Amino acid sequence: MQALYTPKGNQRRDPLKIRQTVKQLTYQVVATKNQEVASAEDFFPQPRWAYANDQLLVEDGAEHRLHPLAKPSVSDEDVRTFVDIIKSFKENKLRDESPQALSAFMYLMTAPLIWRIRQIYRSSNFGKSADQVPLSMVLIGRGTTGKTQLVRDYFQPFIGDQAPSIQFSQINGGPGPRLERSVAFLGKYLNSGHFVSPMIVDELNSNFLHSKVATNAIKQWSNTLEGVHNVNIFAMNHNAGDKDINNLEEITKRVYYLSFEAGWKESDQQPINYQILQNSVNDHLYHYVTHELNLRLADPTGHDEQMLVDDYLSITREILKSLLKAHGYLEELAGIIDTTYDYKVDRNRLTWKMLIRDDNFAHVSFTEGDNQHFTVSKVIFNDLRGTSYENTNQTLDNYFNMFPREMGVAIDLYDNGMLLDIDKFDAFIGEPLIRSYYQKLHQKEDEQATITDLFKAQQAQLQQQQEQMKQLTDRLNSKPSPAKKEGLLHRLFK
C-alpha cells in the first residue's frame, strides 16, 4: 500500500515505477514443479534472502518485506568483531582451527551467489564443470568443538537471521535412519527458484552422507540445478568409532567439508571473550561483501572468470581483503587469508603423523651422508589397508598421493617404499617430527665426531708446539759460540 499511495492517501502518479517497486517488494508464493503453492515460511525461517531483477533482495525484520540490498557502511568495530571471531578459533582453542573458521565464513559470504558462479562455470571457456562448486558445506567434529557455536551464535546473526536454529530431526520428522523426508525438504528449498538464504541445519544425521538417497540427491542437485538456487550448510557430530566420512571424489567436490576437533581452553585462559563477540556480531559486513560480490558477478571480466574457475571463493576473498586492509586488520589474518581450508589435506596431515608415531619410526630410515631425505618402507602398510579389497601396494600408492604435489614432499615411489623430503614433510604435518628423530638418531655420531675433532685439534696443537720447540732449539744450536777471552798468564807467556 505504501508503494501505491502517498501518506495522504493519494495514488502515486508513476504507474511504471509503482509496478517495478511492487515487483521488487512482494513475493508471496512459490510454485513448485507440480504446481502446488507453498508459502515462503515452508522453506526457511526469517529473514529470507531472494534474488530477482539482477538484485539481491533482503527481508526486513519489522515489515517482513523484501527490499533490494543496499551497500551498507561497515564500521571499524564490525571488522574488529569479525577478525576476533576468526582469531578466537586459534587463541581460545587447544589447537589452531582458525583456517577452518575463516574458510567457513568465506563460503557463507558466497552462499547467496553460488548459483551465479556455477552459471559462469557453465558459460566460460575454461572447461571446468559447475559440479566443482559445492552446493553444501558440512562442519564436522566431536561435541563442544565449536560447530554449533559457529552456526547458531555466529552464522545466523552474521546473515541477519534471528530465528531459532533448525535441527535435522525437525526436517526429517525424527532422528530415525529414513532420510527421504529431509532430502525432499532440502531439495524443495534448493529448487525454489527464488530464495538464496543459506539453509543452515544443525545436528545432521551422521549417516546422511553415506545413504544412497542423500548421495544420489546431492549428485543430482549438483548436476542439474540451474538458475537461482541455494546451498545447504550443516553441522554434524563425528566421534571416534563412527563410520568414516564419505571422502569419495564424487562427494567431496560437491560437499565442502571442514573439520573442528580441538577442544576449548579453560574460560580463564581464553584471551578473547566469547560473550562479547556473540553480542557484537551483526550483518553489516555480510551485506557489504555480498553486495560487492553481486556487482562483480553481474558483468565478470575474463580475468574474473579465470579467478573463479581456479577458486570459486577468489572474488569473495579479494573483496574481504580490501575491506580488512581499509580498516587496518589485514595483517592479523596473514597466513590464512590467501588459502582455502582443504579437509583432505588436513586429514592426511593427521593420518601421516599418526602412522609414523604409532610405528615408532620402525620403518623410517636414512641414507648415510644424506640429511635431507628419508625413506618409508612399504612394510609399514602391511596391517593398514583402507578396505578389504585394497592391497599393500594400493595403500602405498594412496599414502604417496596424500601429499600435495606443489609442496614437493614426495620425491619418488619405489616397489618397496617411498623417498620423502625431511623438512618438507615436517612442514606438511606442522611439526619437526622427522628432523627431531634424525637429530636424535645421529646425536651419538655427532658427539663422537665432535670428540674426534677435538682430539685432532689437540694433536695438531701439540704437534705445532713440538715443531715450535724444535725450531727454537735448532736456532740456538746454529748460533756460533762466542770467542773465549785469553787469561792474564796466557797473554804474559805468549
NORKAPE-V458411 format. One record per residue. RES is the residue in one small letter. SS is DSSP state (alpha for helix, beta for strand, coil for the rest). BURIAL is # if it has 24 or more other C-alpha atoms within 12 Angstrom, else .. D_CENTER is the distance of its C-alpha to the mean C-alpha in Angstrom with 2 decimals. Layout:
# NORKAPE-V458411
RES SS BURIAL D_CENTER
RES SS BURIAL D_CENTER
This chain:
# NORKAPE-V458411
m coil . 47.73
q coil . 46.54
a coil # 45.59
l coil . 49.09
y beta . 51.32
t coil . 51.82
p coil . 52.06
k coil . 55.86
g coil . 55.68
n coil . 56.43
q beta . 54.66
r coil . 52.40
r coil . 53.93
d coil . 51.17
p alpha . 50.66
l alpha . 48.10
k alpha . 45.93
i alpha . 46.48
r alpha . 45.46
q alpha . 42.24
t alpha # 41.42
v alpha . 42.16
k alpha # 40.12
q alpha # 37.06
l alpha # 37.68
t coil # 38.69
y coil # 36.96
q coil . 38.63
v beta . 38.07
v beta # 35.99
a beta . 37.82
t coil . 36.26
k coil . 37.21
n coil . 40.26
q coil . 41.36
e coil . 40.97
v beta . 40.31
a beta . 37.66
s beta . 36.96
a alpha # 33.61
e alpha . 33.43
d alpha . 33.20
f coil # 29.77
f coil # 27.89
p coil # 28.83
q coil # 29.16
p coil # 28.03
r coil # 27.88
w beta # 26.25
a beta # 28.08
y beta # 28.59
a beta # 32.07
n coil . 33.97
d coil . 30.91
q beta # 29.93
l beta # 27.41
l beta # 29.60
v beta # 28.85
e beta # 31.15
d coil . 32.61
g coil . 32.92
a coil . 36.71
e coil . 38.31
h coil . 35.73
r coil # 36.06
l beta # 33.61
h beta # 33.59
p beta # 32.07
l coil # 28.99
a coil . 30.17
k coil . 28.20
p coil . 27.94
s coil . 28.23
v coil # 25.33
s coil . 26.56
d alpha . 25.37
e alpha . 25.00
d alpha # 22.72
v alpha # 20.29
r alpha # 20.81
t alpha # 20.02
f alpha # 16.68
v alpha # 15.73
d alpha # 17.15
i alpha # 15.22
i alpha # 11.88
k alpha # 13.77
s alpha # 15.31
f alpha # 12.25
k alpha # 12.87
e alpha # 16.64
n coil # 17.77
k beta # 16.02
l coil . 17.22
r coil . 13.95
d coil # 11.19
e coil # 8.46
s alpha # 8.10
p alpha # 4.54
q alpha # 4.26
a alpha # 7.49
l alpha # 7.23
s alpha # 5.24
a alpha # 7.79
f alpha # 10.43
m alpha # 9.90
y alpha # 10.65
l alpha # 13.36
m alpha # 14.94
t alpha # 15.16
a alpha # 16.50
p alpha # 20.20
l alpha # 20.21
i alpha # 18.24
w alpha # 21.78
r alpha # 22.79
i alpha # 19.98
r alpha # 21.09
q alpha # 24.61
i alpha # 23.79
y alpha # 22.41
r alpha # 25.75
s alpha . 27.96
s coil . 26.47
n coil . 27.98
f coil . 24.84
g coil . 25.23
k coil . 21.92
s coil # 22.23
a alpha # 21.06
d alpha # 19.79
q alpha # 16.77
v coil # 15.55
p coil # 14.50
l coil # 16.92
s beta # 15.23
m beta # 12.11
v beta # 12.45
l beta # 11.33
i beta # 12.64
g beta # 14.29
r coil # 17.66
g coil . 19.84
t coil . 19.55
t coil # 15.89
g coil # 15.03
k alpha # 14.45
t alpha # 17.84
q alpha # 17.67
l alpha # 14.78
v alpha # 16.64
r alpha # 20.11
d alpha # 20.21
y alpha # 17.58
f alpha # 16.79
q alpha # 20.48
p alpha # 22.08
f alpha # 19.45
i coil # 20.76
g coil # 24.26
d coil # 24.69
q coil # 27.27
a coil . 27.99
p coil . 27.39
s coil # 24.21
i beta # 24.88
q beta # 25.06
f alpha # 24.79
s alpha # 28.33
q alpha . 29.62
i alpha # 28.68
n alpha # 29.61
g coil . 32.93
g coil . 32.22
p coil . 30.13
g coil . 31.88
p coil . 30.51
r coil . 31.81
l coil # 29.01
e alpha . 31.10
r alpha . 31.50
s alpha # 27.83
v alpha # 27.06
a alpha . 30.02
f alpha # 28.93
l alpha # 25.46
g alpha # 27.07
k alpha # 29.73
y alpha # 27.38
l alpha # 25.31
n coil # 28.70
s coil # 30.15
g coil # 30.12
h coil # 29.87
f beta # 27.38
v coil # 23.81
s coil # 22.78
p coil # 19.65
m beta # 21.06
i beta # 19.36
v beta # 20.55
d beta # 20.24
e coil # 21.23
l coil # 20.71
n coil # 23.09
s coil # 21.48
n coil # 23.60
f alpha # 22.57
l alpha # 20.23
h alpha . 22.97
s coil . 25.94
k alpha . 27.61
v alpha . 28.32
a alpha # 24.71
t alpha # 23.26
n alpha . 26.24
a alpha # 25.68
i alpha # 22.00
k alpha # 23.22
q alpha . 26.16
w alpha # 24.30
s alpha # 21.91
n alpha . 24.92
t alpha . 27.51
l coil # 26.22
e coil # 27.34
g coil # 28.15
v coil # 26.83
h coil # 24.65
n coil # 21.90
v coil # 18.70
n beta # 18.19
i beta # 15.72
f beta # 16.26
a beta # 15.83
m beta # 17.09
n beta # 18.42
h coil # 18.14
n coil . 20.41
a coil . 21.77
g coil . 24.33
d coil . 22.88
k coil . 22.70
d coil . 19.76
i coil # 16.95
n coil # 18.10
n coil . 16.07
l coil . 18.53
e alpha . 17.60
e alpha . 19.71
i alpha # 17.52
t alpha # 13.93
k coil # 14.65
r coil # 16.00
v beta # 13.79
y beta # 10.04
y beta # 9.17
l beta # 7.00
s beta # 8.80
f beta # 10.64
e coil # 13.46
a coil # 14.56
g coil # 17.64
w beta # 18.79
k coil . 21.29
e coil . 24.82
s alpha . 25.34
d alpha . 27.62
q alpha . 25.02
q coil . 22.32
p coil . 22.74
i coil # 21.23
n coil . 23.43
y alpha # 21.77
q alpha . 24.95
i alpha . 25.13
l alpha # 21.63
q alpha # 22.49
n alpha . 25.78
s alpha # 24.56
v coil # 21.80
n coil # 23.24
d coil # 22.65
h alpha # 23.75
l alpha # 20.47
y alpha # 19.42
h alpha # 22.84
y alpha # 22.65
v alpha # 19.43
t alpha # 20.53
h alpha # 24.03
e alpha # 23.08
l alpha # 20.79
n alpha # 23.80
l alpha # 26.07
r alpha # 23.99
l alpha # 23.68
a alpha . 27.40
d coil . 28.53
p coil . 25.82
t coil . 27.01
g alpha . 26.71
h alpha . 24.16
d alpha # 22.10
e alpha # 22.38
q alpha # 21.29
m alpha # 18.16
l alpha # 17.29
v alpha # 18.15
d alpha . 15.92
d coil # 12.93
y coil # 13.86
l coil # 11.80
s alpha # 13.53
i alpha # 16.49
t alpha # 14.77
r alpha # 12.86
e alpha # 16.31
i alpha # 18.08
l alpha # 15.93
k alpha # 16.25
s alpha . 19.97
l alpha # 20.33
l alpha # 18.70
k alpha . 20.89
a alpha . 23.93
h coil . 23.64
g coil . 22.94
y coil # 19.51
l alpha # 17.38
e alpha . 17.80
e alpha . 16.50
l alpha # 12.88
a coil . 13.59
g coil . 11.33
i coil # 7.99
i coil # 9.57
d coil . 10.05
t coil . 6.87
t coil # 4.57
y coil # 1.51
d coil # 5.00
y alpha # 7.00
k alpha # 9.98
v alpha # 9.15
d alpha # 8.18
r alpha # 11.37
n alpha # 13.31
r alpha # 12.96
l alpha # 14.52
t alpha . 16.93
w alpha # 18.29
k alpha # 18.61
m alpha . 20.60
l alpha # 22.57
i alpha # 23.95
r alpha . 24.57
d alpha . 26.26
d coil . 28.39
n coil . 29.32
f coil # 29.13
a coil . 32.13
h coil . 31.11
v beta # 29.64
s beta # 32.23
f coil # 32.88
t coil . 35.41
e coil . 38.13
g coil . 37.78
d coil . 34.11
n coil . 31.74
q coil # 28.72
h beta # 28.21
f beta # 28.46
t beta # 29.25
v beta # 27.96
s beta # 30.82
k alpha # 30.56
v alpha . 32.49
i alpha # 29.40
f alpha # 28.38
n coil . 31.84
d coil . 30.95
l coil . 27.33
r coil . 27.05
g coil . 24.59
t coil . 27.51
s coil . 31.27
y coil . 31.50
e coil . 29.35
n coil . 31.37
t alpha # 30.53
n alpha # 30.33
q alpha . 27.72
t alpha # 25.66
l alpha # 26.10
d alpha # 24.93
n alpha # 21.84
y alpha # 20.80
f alpha # 21.59
n coil # 19.37
m coil # 16.31
f coil # 16.02
p coil . 14.38
r alpha . 17.63
e alpha . 16.77
m alpha . 16.36
g coil . 19.95
v coil # 19.71
a beta # 21.93
i beta # 25.40
d beta . 27.63
l beta . 28.19
y beta . 31.69
d coil . 33.67
n coil . 33.62
g beta # 30.13
m beta # 27.65
l beta # 27.57
l beta # 24.43
d beta # 23.90
i alpha # 24.04
d alpha # 22.11
k alpha # 19.39
f alpha # 18.99
d alpha # 18.78
a alpha . 16.15
f alpha # 14.08
i alpha # 14.54
g coil . 14.41
e coil . 18.13
p coil . 21.55
l alpha # 22.51
i alpha # 24.64
r alpha # 25.97
s alpha . 27.25
y alpha # 28.88
y alpha # 30.45
q alpha . 31.86
k alpha . 33.18
l alpha . 34.75
h coil . 36.40
q alpha . 37.40
k alpha . 40.96
e alpha . 41.39
d alpha . 40.31
e alpha . 42.68
q alpha . 45.50
a alpha . 44.86
t alpha . 45.03
i alpha . 48.32
t alpha . 49.70
d alpha . 48.85
l alpha . 50.50
f alpha . 53.60
k alpha . 53.84
a alpha . 53.64
q alpha . 56.35
q alpha . 58.51
a alpha . 58.14
q alpha . 59.05
l alpha . 62.09
q alpha . 63.15
q alpha . 62.92
q alpha . 65.03
q alpha . 67.59
e alpha . 67.77
q alpha . 68.34
m alpha . 71.16
k alpha . 72.78
q alpha . 72.69
l alpha . 74.30
t alpha . 77.00
d alpha . 77.71
r alpha . 78.13
l alpha . 80.57
n alpha . 82.58
s alpha . 82.89
k coil . 84.62
p coil . 88.54
s coil . 90.59
p coil . 92.47
a coil . 96.30
k coil . 98.42
k coil . 100.87
e coil . 104.60
g coil . 106.43
l alpha . 109.69
l alpha . 112.03
h alpha . 110.41
r alpha . 111.00
l alpha . 114.63
f alpha . 115.59
k coil . 113.90
